[in-house]
Amino acid sequence: MFSTELYRSTALIFLQKDEFSLDRQSDSNLEAKLENAKLNEINEKMREPMRELIKSERDYIEDLHKCLQYYLKDYRAATSSMPVAIRGKEAELFSNIEKLYSFHNGKFLLELVKHENDPEDVGYCFIFSVDILNELYTEYCVNKERNNYLLALPETMQFFSEIRQRHGLEHNQDFPSLVIKPVQRITRYRLMLEQLLKNCKNNYDELKEAYDVVVSVPRRANDLMHLGNFEEYKKLGYIGDFVMQEAFQVWDPKAYFKKGRDRQVFLFELAIVFSKKIELSTRAIRYVYKNHLMLAEINVCEHVEGDSTKFALRQGSMTSSEYRTDLKAASEQCKVHWVKKIRELMQGLMTNLDLPHLAANRLSRRTNSSTASDRLSKDSDTLLANTDEYIPSQNSSSSQLELAVLFCHVFHHRKIQCTKM
């Protein structure tokens, strides 16, 4: 009896060991299956916004086509029936919508479809098209904002309403609804890429770069709108290409105990320009020049005691607040962005040995020179002949910046002299 029980107990132990071994193997297979199921779930979460991206792209192209097929075609065909207020205003009303249609229908949609089953790679579509997206949508958004008043004219509304009724289009396909589509589309891209980023595992950096591309387009258009209301900066001579603008509270040197002044600040490749906003009417403004600082002559102080949204620009190497300009941004994020961009430009001046060539290429597009530029051009030959006299003896950051700007000016004016010959 005892032997039988012992045998049964021993057999049960061995059986449990075998089952435990099988369970471990089964658990391993189960873990793999669960992992695969999780990956499939993530992929499906990415495919859903990807499908929506492609579908909405087709809808967008169809809307652009309707705008061209009905409204633009009938506008071009109209003669005496067209209101005087919008005669010869095709560019103001339609901007570059034909180019937008050609780009999206002939290229961008095809690229998106290629990535329908690998949505993590769709970021490359935006990255590879960053220049054309910036060019097309910045132009469209700026033009749209400047000419919205034309759409609000009663005679304009009546003219395009008759076109809609003539072709049997729905109310949501009226002219104002279709010409706002490109502005809405660039915002829609941002929302869709946000959804893809939430579930992205592999190509996160590429998707994030694509996201930054579509976010930058409306911002750039807004910056150019402000620049269009500021003409006086052109009197400063060559200060490089326009980079960005923002509203700040500004404390001038020796004025720290006074209230900060509201200033619209424009950043260029070689200078920071301060202006004052003047409201001409409810929808018209302009900016009046106040002063400027050359990047070659300043140092950036990122942290100003007592306020995380402030930074300072100090002229020369003096540590005294007597030569310091303080700027207060609307947010800490805005401040950090500006400090980073200013430092990038300053670093570019120091390290980009080909700056004069770059500047000459860009400046060759300019046809008028300022009074300051004329003064510089008189001495360009002397500067080129006696370059050694102007090379700083110390290898300081400000000296390198000054030298870079010097060569930039000299090369530019030699270029102008050559083009005049």
Secondary structure as UniProt FT lines:
FT   HELIX           2..66
FT   HELIX           67..72
FT   HELIX           73..77
FT   TURN            80..81
FT   HELIX           84..86
FT   TURN            87..88
FT   HELIX           90..94
FT   TURN            95..96
FT   HELIX           97..103
FT   HELIX           104..108
FT   HELIX           109..114
FT   TURN            115..117
FT   HELIX           119..121
FT   HELIX           123..128
FT   HELIX           130..146
FT   HELIX           148..151
FT   HELIX           154..166
FT   TURN            167..168
FT   HELIX           171..173
FT   HELIX           175..179
FT   HELIX           181..199
FT   HELIX           204..228
FT   HELIX           232..236
FT   STRAND          242..251
FT   TURN            253..254
FT   TURN            256..257
FT   STRAND          261..268
FT   STRAND          271..279
FT   STRAND          285..294
FT   HELIX           295..297
FT   STRAND          298..301
FT   TURN            305..306
FT   TURN            308..309
FT   STRAND          310..315
FT   TURN            316..317
FT   HELIX           321..323
FT   STRAND          324..328
FT   HELIX           332..351
FT   TURN            353..354
FT   HELIX           355..363
FT   TURN            364..365
FT   HELIX           371..378
FT   HELIX           380..385
FT   HELIX           387..390
FT   HELIX           397..420
//
